[in-house]
């Protein structure tokens, strides 16, 4: 039992019980030798599909969707909303080469890139499903304008990558309708403004701009996906270049897949899980549809389980808005998430398919409420991949699909995240998110020991999320860095301990889960947070318990 020292108790007008126990932490493991990079693959284009479209949504996929839409009302609604948004896009101003004004001292085109991806994919999908030439002409106009941009900004490779993804999808899905001259213009832009800068990064990864080829976070998947789509789209005209790009991307993305080990969780939080995993799915799906194989990438350790990470991060009160345990720089929303459909089909998971539809239905209804009864695709959110929720749609599963899932989970990522709940499919259920982990992670906050809490549809304890990325020193993660001067990022803004008005440590702040136990009528977890409070206390433990699944107790033990 914990001693009653420094106790913090949150009462939900329910009976509170104290029940937590701990064990000694594991010994630190010895350093392992760095793994060598995987060898480049040869002849990756040997089985390439000759005809277009071949990326993500083939003619066979289209026939499946058109047939299913006749019997599935929700899929039919998704298609209707797609057409409505395509109609809206007909009157919008074509993209112009202008930097994001929030970034005063450098070029930033990410907003333009995401708008391009959203518009082109929606217009191309609408054209394929309706044959309406207006959608083709508007998409063509957008693509030619983007092709004329001076640069797609390789200095911030995300800009280039999402732009390339949108242009590749448009080139592939509009292929038969485009004139030879238009194909040449768009293809040359993809090569000069995306693939050649990509090859420079792959060939010289240690010379500044190629760092994303070796990193272990969302950038890796997004950038490799953009390169893969671009190369596969134009492969018949530039086979040697396409071969090299795809082979490098297959090798590089294995770095990005490592954080999924061992259980599919993600250290950057649920928002960045959505970002990275969505583009991993885009890449693997394109490889499958164009080449007939993803070369075993989807079999990477932990990836088959990653669909459960967002399911466990979502708060129960979904009808009042999608909210997640948004640790790190993430916002609370999860939004429309087509990747869940792809994961459900790839790994044969009806619960995942049902969850995807549930979240999407809720998001569409709330979007309509904000926009006078009309659903409006947001270009900057994950709804920019809206067309893929049709391409990957999965009609399986129902509310009972989650009944067999455990109520609680303790993920083994560096973030050390746990969630507990009193029930599935009950919007008034008790929900607790709790984390140990460490602070010196990409997008990390000083949030060791923080928790979020909801009950009866009310969010009693929340996380404020990240701040503006344009703030001076925002990416200065080192101990004492300017990042920690900002309230939202420092420990004082999180639901954790502050001892003597001091901040948590950043370096060597790993806080281990000492004990996690989940039973039908009881769940508890204990985290040793002592490393984050070095010099402030000798030992700091935090326990969270949900006795009888009718109450929540957060209790701390502080020694010396």
C-alpha positions in Angstrom: 0.0 0.0 0.0 1.1 3.6 -0.5 1.5 5.8 2.5 -0.7 8.8 2.5 2.0 11.3 1.5 1.4 14.1 -0.9 -1.9 12.5 -1.9 -3.9 13.9 -4.8 -7.4 12.5 -5.0 -9.9 13.3 -7.8 -13.5 12.5 -6.8 -16.3 11.8 -9.3 -19.0 11.8 -6.6 -18.4 8.1 -6.2 -16.9 6.0 -3.4 -13.1 6.2 -3.4 -10.8 3.3 -2.4 -7.0 3.2 -2.1 -5.4 0.1 -3.7 -2.0 0.3 -5.4 1.2 -1.7 -5.0 4.6 -1.5 -6.7 7.6 -3.6 -7.5 11.2 -2.8 -8.1 12.1 -1.5 -11.6 14.0 -3.6 -14.1 17.8 -3.3 -14.5 18.9 -1.1 -17.4 19.8 -3.1 -20.5 23.2 -3.0 -22.2 23.7 -1.0 -25.3 23.1 -2.9 -28.5 25.1 -2.4 -31.6 23.4 -0.2 -34.2 21.6 -2.2 -36.9 23.0 -1.9 -40.4 20.6 -0.4 -43.0 18.7 -2.9 -45.1 20.1 -3.5 -48.5 18.6 -1.8 -51.5 16.1 -4.0 -53.4 16.6 -4.8 -57.0 14.0 -5.1 -59.8 11.3 -3.7 -57.6 9.3 -2.6 -60.7 9.4 -6.1 -62.3 5.7 -6.7 -61.7 4.4 -3.1 -62.2 0.8 -2.7 -63.3 1.0 -1.4 -66.9 -2.2 0.6 -67.0 -3.4 3.6 -65.0 -4.9 4.0 -62.4 -2.6 1.9 -60.4 -2.2 3.9 -57.2 -4.4 3.2 -54.2 -7.6 2.8 -56.1 -7.6 0.6 -59.2 -10.5 0.0 -61.5 -11.2 -3.3 -59.6 -11.4 -1.3 -56.4 -13.7 1.2 -58.0 -16.1 -1.6 -59.1 -16.1 -2.9 -55.5 -17.0 0.5 -54.1 -19.7 1.2 -56.7 -21.4 -2.1 -56.0 -21.1 -1.8 -52.2 -22.5 1.8 -52.3 -25.8 0.4 -53.6 -26.4 -1.4 -50.4 -24.4 0.5 -47.8 -26.1 3.8 -46.8 -23.1 5.2 -45.1 -20.7 4.6 -48.0 -23.4 6.2 -50.3 -23.4 9.2 -48.0 -19.6 9.5 -48.1 -19.8 9.6 -51.9 -22.5 12.2 -51.8 -20.4 14.4 -49.5 -17.4 13.9 -51.8 -19.4 15.1 -54.8 -20.7 18.1 -52.8 -17.2 19.1 -51.8 -16.0 18.7 -55.4 -18.7 21.1 -56.5 -17.6 23.6 -53.9 -14.0 23.3 -55.2 -15.0 24.3 -58.7 -15.4 27.9 -57.6 -12.4 28.2 -55.3 -9.3 30.1 -56.3 -6.5 28.0 -57.8 -3.4 27.7 -55.6 -0.8 30.4 -55.8 2.9 30.2 -55.0 2.9 32.0 -51.7 4.6 31.2 -48.4 2.6 30.7 -45.2 2.6 34.2 -43.7 3.1 32.8 -40.2 6.7 31.9 -41.2 8.5 35.3 -41.6 12.0 34.2 -42.3 11.7 31.1 -44.5 9.6 29.5 -47.2 6.7 27.3 -46.0 4.3 25.7 -48.4 2.8 23.0 -46.3 -0.7 24.5 -46.3 -0.5 24.8 -50.1 0.7 21.2 -50.3 -2.1 19.9 -48.2 -4.7 21.9 -50.1 -3.3 20.4 -53.3 -3.6 16.9 -51.9 -7.1 17.4 -50.7 -8.5 19.1 -53.8 -6.8 16.9 -56.4 -7.7 13.6 -54.7 -11.4 14.7 -54.2 -11.8 16.1 -57.7 -10.2 13.0 -59.2 -12.3 10.6 -57.2 -15.4 12.6 -58.0 -14.5 12.5 -61.7 -13.9 8.7 -61.6 -17.2 8.0 -59.9 -19.4 10.4 -62.0 -17.6 11.0 -65.2 -18.3 14.7 -64.8 -15.7 16.6 -66.9 -16.0 19.7 -64.8 -14.2 17.9 -62.0 -11.4 16.8 -64.4 -11.0 20.3 -65.8 -10.8 21.9 -62.3 -8.3 19.2 -61.1 -6.2 19.7 -64.3 -6.1 23.4 -63.7 -4.9 23.0 -60.1 -2.2 20.5 -61.1 -0.8 22.7 -63.9 -0.7 25.7 -61.5 1.2 23.6 -58.9 3.5 22.3 -61.6 4.5 25.8 -62.4 5.6 26.6 -58.9 9.2 27.7 -58.6 9.9 24.9 -56.1 8.0 22.5 -53.9 10.4 23.4 -51.0 12.9 20.6 -50.4 14.2 22.7 -47.5 11.1 21.6 -45.6 10.6 18.2 -47.1 7.1 17.7 -45.8 5.9 20.4 -48.2 7.5 18.6 -51.1 6.2 15.2 -50.0 2.5 16.0 -49.6 2.6 18.1 -52.8 4.2 15.1 -54.7 1.5 12.8 -53.2 -1.3 15.0 -54.5 0.2 15.4 -57.9 1.0 11.7 -58.3 -2.6 10.7 -57.4 -3.9 13.3 -59.9 -1.5 12.2 -62.6 -2.5 8.6 -62.1 -6.3 8.9 -61.6 -6.7 11.5 -64.3 -4.3 9.8 -66.6 -6.6 8.8 -69.5 -8.2 12.2 -69.6 -5.0 14.2 -69.6 -3.5 15.3 -72.9 0.0 14.2 -73.8 1.3 17.7 -73.3 -0.3 17.9 -69.8 1.1 14.6 -68.8 4.6 15.8 -69.8 4.2 19.0 -67.9 3.0 17.3 -64.7 5.4 14.4 -65.0 8.4 16.8 -65.5 7.4 18.7 -62.4 7.1 15.5 -60.3 10.6 14.5 -61.5 12.4 17.9 -61.1 10.7 19.2 -58.0 10.2 16.0 -56.0 12.1 12.9 -57.2 15.4 14.5 -58.0 15.6 16.3 -54.6 14.5 13.0 -53.0 17.4 11.2 -54.7 19.9 13.8 -53.4 18.5 13.1 -49.9 18.8 9.3 -50.3 22.3 9.5 -51.8 23.6 11.9 -49.2 21.5 11.4 -46.0 24.1 13.0 -43.7 24.3 16.2 -45.6 21.5 18.2 -44.0 18.4 17.7 -46.1 18.5 13.9 -46.0 18.1 13.6 -42.3 14.5 12.4 -42.7 15.7 9.2 -44.5 17.2 8.0 -41.2 14.8 9.4 -38.6 12.4 7.4 -36.5 9.2 9.5 -36.5 6.4 10.7 -38.7 8.6 12.6 -41.2 10.1 9.4 -42.4 6.8 7.8 -43.5 5.4 11.0 -45.0 8.5 11.7 -47.1 9.0 8.2 -48.2 5.3 7.9 -49.2 5.5 11.0 -51.3 8.6 9.7 -53.1 7.0 6.3 -53.7 3.8 7.7 -55.1 5.6 10.1 -57.4 8.0 7.3 -58.7 5.2 4.8 -59.3 3.0 7.3 -61.1 5.7 8.1 -63.8 7.5 4.7 -63.8 7.0 3.8 -67.4 8.6 7.0 -68.6 11.5 7.1 -66.2 12.0 3.5 -65.1 15.6 3.8 -63.9 14.8 6.8 -61.7 11.6 5.2 -60.4 13.5 2.0 -59.6 16.0 3.8 -57.6 13.5 6.0 -55.7 11.2 3.1 -54.8 14.1 0.9 -53.7 15.5 3.7 -51.5 12.1 4.4 -50.0 11.5 0.8 -49.1 14.8 0.7 -47.2 14.4 4.1 -45.6 10.9 3.6 -44.3 12.1 0.7 -42.1 13.7 3.3 -39.9 10.3 5.0 -39.5 8.6 1.7 -38.6 10.8 1.0 -35.5 8.7 3.0 -33.0 5.8 0.6 -33.5 7.7 -2.1 -31.7 6.6 -4.1 -29.8 2.9 -3.4 -29.5 1.9 -0.7 -32.1 1.9 2.3 -29.9 3.4 5.7 -31.0 5.7 7.9 -28.9 4.6 11.2 -30.5 1.0 10.9 -29.4 -2.3 10.0 -31.3 -2.2 13.0 -33.6 1.2 12.2 -35.0 0.3 8.5 -35.0 -2.4 9.5 -37.4 0.0 11.5 -39.6 2.7 9.0 -39.8 0.5 5.9 -40.0 -1.7 7.4 -42.7 1.2 7.9 -45.0 2.7 4.6 -44.2 -0.6 3.1 -45.3 -0.6 5.3 -48.4 2.9 4.0 -49.3 2.2 0.3 -48.6 -1.2 0.5 -50.4 0.4 2.1 -53.4 3.1 -0.6 -53.5 0.4 -3.3 -53.3 -1.8 -1.8 -56.0 1.0 -1.0 -58.4 3.5 -3.8 -57.8 1.4 -6.5 -56.1 3.5 -6.5 -53.0 4.5 -4.2 -50.1 7.8 -6.2 -49.7 6.9 -7.2 -46.2 6.8 -3.7 -44.8 3.3 -4.2 -43.2 4.7 -7.2 -41.3 7.1 -4.9 -39.4 7.0 -5.7 -35.7 4.0 -4.1 -33.9 2.4 -2.7 -37.1 -0.4 -5.3 -37.2 -1.4 -4.1 -33.7 -1.2 -0.4 -34.2 -4.9 0.0 -35.1 -5.6 -0.5 -31.4 -3.6 2.6 -30.3 -6.2 5.2 -31.4 -9.0 3.0 -30.3 -7.7 3.1 -26.8 -6.7 6.8 -26.9 -10.3 8.0 -27.7 -12.5 9.2 -24.9 -15.9 7.6 -24.5 -18.0 10.7 -25.1 -17.6 10.6 -28.8 -21.0 12.2 -29.8 -19.8 15.5 -28.2 -16.7 15.5 -30.3 -13.7 13.3 -31.0 -11.3 13.7 -28.1 -8.1 11.7 -27.5 -5.5 11.4 -24.8 -3.4 14.1 -26.5 0.0 13.7 -24.9 3.0 15.5 -26.5 2.2 18.3 -29.1 -1.1 16.7 -30.2 -4.4 18.4 -30.2 -7.4 16.6 -28.7 -9.1 15.8 -32.0 -8.5 12.7 -34.1 -10.8 13.7 -37.0 -11.7 11.5 -40.0 -9.1 8.8 -40.2 -9.2 6.8 -43.4 -6.1 4.8 -42.3 -8.3 2.8 -40.0 -10.3 1.4 -42.9 -7.0 0.3 -44.6 -5.7 -1.3 -41.4 -9.0 -3.1 -40.9 -8.9 -4.6 -44.4 -5.1 -5.3 -44.3 -5.3 -7.1 -40.9 -8.8 -8.5 -41.1 -10.2 -6.5 -38.1 -14.0 -5.8 -38.1 -13.7 -3.9 -34.7 -11.3 -1.5 -36.4 -13.6 -1.0 -39.4 -16.6 -0.4 -37.0 -14.5 2.1 -35.0 -13.5 4.0 -38.2 -17.1 4.4 -39.3 -18.2 5.4 -35.8 -15.5 8.2 -35.6 -16.2 9.3 -39.2 -20.0 9.5 -38.6 -19.5 11.6 -35.5 -17.0 14.0 -37.2 -19.3 14.5 -40.2 -22.3 15.3 -38.0 -20.4 17.8 -35.9 -18.9 19.3 -39.1 -22.4 19.8 -40.5 -23.4 21.6 -37.3 -20.6 24.1 -37.7 -21.3 24.6 -41.4 -25.1 25.1 -41.6 -25.9 21.5 -42.4 -23.2 21.0 -45.0 -20.1 18.9 -44.6 -17.0 20.8 -45.5 -13.6 19.1 -46.0 -10.9 20.8 -44.0 -7.7 21.1 -46.0 -5.3 21.2 -43.1 -6.8 18.3 -41.1 -6.6 14.7 -41.9 -9.8 15.1 -43.9 -7.5 16.0 -46.7 -7.3 12.2 -47.2 -11.1 12.0 -47.3 -11.1 10.3 -50.8 -9.2 7.4 -49.3 -12.0 6.7 -46.8 -14.0 5.8 -49.9 -11.2 3.9 -51.6 -10.5 1.8 -48.5 -14.0 1.7 -47.0 -14.8 -1.4 -44.9 -18.4 -2.2 -44.0 -17.8 -4.9 -41.4 -18.2 -4.8 -37.7 -20.8 -3.3 -35.3 -21.0 -2.0 -31.7 -20.5 -5.4 -30.2 -17.2 -5.8 -32.1 -15.3 -4.1 -29.2 -16.9 -6.2 -26.5 -14.1 -8.7 -26.6 -11.4 -6.1 -26.3 -9.7 -5.6 -22.8 -10.9 -2.5 -21.0 -7.4 -1.4 -20.2 -4.0 -1.2 -21.9 -0.5 -0.4 -21.0 1.5 0.4 -24.1 5.3 -0.2 -24.2 6.4 2.8 -26.3 8.9 5.3 -25.0 5.9 7.5 -24.0 4.7 4.8 -21.5 1.0 5.5 -22.1 -1.9 3.6 -20.3 -5.6 4.0 -20.5 -8.4 2.6 -18.3 -12.2 2.7 -18.7 -15.3 1.3 -17.0 -17.0 0.1 -20.2 -16.9 0.2 -24.0 -19.8 1.8 -26.0 -21.0 3.9 -23.0 -20.6 7.6 -23.4 -20.9 8.1 -19.6 -18.2 5.6 -18.8 -15.2 6.5 -16.7 -12.0 7.0 -18.7 -8.5 7.7 -17.5 -5.3 8.2 -19.6 -2.0 8.1 -17.7 1.6 8.2 -18.8 5.1 7.6 -17.6 7.6 7.6 -20.3 10.2 10.3 -20.9 10.3 14.0 -21.8 13.1 14.2 -24.3 11.1 12.8 -27.3 10.1 14.4 -30.6 7.1 16.7 -29.8 7.6 15.7 -26.1 6.4 17.8 -23.2 7.3 17.8 -19.5 4.4 15.5 -18.8 5.7 12.5 -16.9 2.9 11.4 -14.6 0.2 13.4 -16.3 -3.4 12.1 -16.6 -6.7 12.9 -18.3 -10.0 12.0 -16.8 -13.7 11.9 -17.9 -16.9 10.5 -16.5 -20.6 11.0 -17.2 -19.7 12.6 -20.5 -17.7 15.4 -18.8 -14.0 16.0 -19.2 -12.8 16.7 -15.7 -9.0 16.7 -16.3 -7.6 17.6 -19.8 -4.3 18.2 -21.5 -3.9 21.6 -23.2 -1.8 20.2 -26.1 1.0 21.9 -28.0 1.5 25.6 -28.8 2.4 27.5 -32.0 5.3 25.9 -33.8 6.4 29.4 -34.9 7.3 30.5 -31.3 11.0 31.3 -30.9 13.0 28.3 -29.7 10.0 26.0 -29.9 12.2 23.1 -31.1 15.0 23.7 -28.5 14.4 20.4 -26.6 17.6 20.4 -24.6 17.6 20.7 -20.8 17.0 24.4 -20.1 16.0 25.1 -23.7 13.6 27.9 -24.6 10.9 25.3 -25.4 10.3 24.8 -21.7 9.6 28.5 -21.1 6.2 28.0 -22.7 3.5 27.2 -20.3 1.8 24.5 -22.4 5.0 22.5 -22.7 6.3 22.7 -19.2 5.2 20.5 -16.3 3.3 23.3 -14.6 0.5 23.0 -17.2 0.1 19.3 -17.0 -1.8 17.2 -14.4 1.4 16.1 -12.7 3.4 17.1 -9.7 5.4 20.3 -9.3 7.9 20.2 -6.4 9.2 23.5 -5.1 8.1 25.3 -8.2 10.7 23.5 -10.2 10.3 21.9 -13.7 10.7 18.3 -14.4 14.0 17.2 -16.0 14.2 16.6 -19.7 17.4 14.6 -20.1 17.4 11.1 -18.5 13.8 11.5 -17.4 12.6 8.0 -18.2 9.8 6.9 -15.8 9.1 3.2 -15.8 5.8 1.4 -15.2 6.5 -0.6 -12.1 3.1 -2.3 -12.0 0.1 -2.6 -14.2 -2.8 -4.9 -13.3 -6.1 -5.2 -15.1 -9.0 -7.3 -13.8 -12.8 -7.2 -14.4 -13.5 -5.2 -11.3 -10.3 -3.5 -10.7 -7.3 -1.9 -12.5 -4.2 -0.1 -11.3 -0.9 1.2 -12.5 2.2 2.5 -10.7 4.9 4.6 -12.3 8.3 5.6 -10.8 8.8 9.2 -11.7 12.0 9.7 -9.7 14.2 10.4 -12.7 12.1 13.4 -13.7 12.4 14.9 -10.2 16.2 14.4 -9.6 17.4 16.8 -6.9 13.8 17.6 -5.8 13.0 14.3 -4.1 14.7 11.0 -3.5 11.8 9.0 -4.8 8.5 9.9 -6.5 5.8 7.3 -7.3 2.4 7.9 -8.7 -0.4 5.3 -8.7 -3.7 5.4 -10.5 -6.5 2.9 -9.7 -10.1 2.4 -10.7 -11.5 0.2 -7.9 -14.8 -1.6 -8.8 -14.7 0.5 -12.0 -16.8 3.0 -10.1 -14.2 5.4 -8.9 -10.8 6.9 -9.7 -7.9 7.6 -7.3 -4.6 9.2 -8.1 -2.2 8.9 -5.3 1.5 10.0 -4.9 4.3 8.9 -2.7 7.1 11.4 -2.3 10.2 10.4 -0.2 12.6 13.0 1.3 
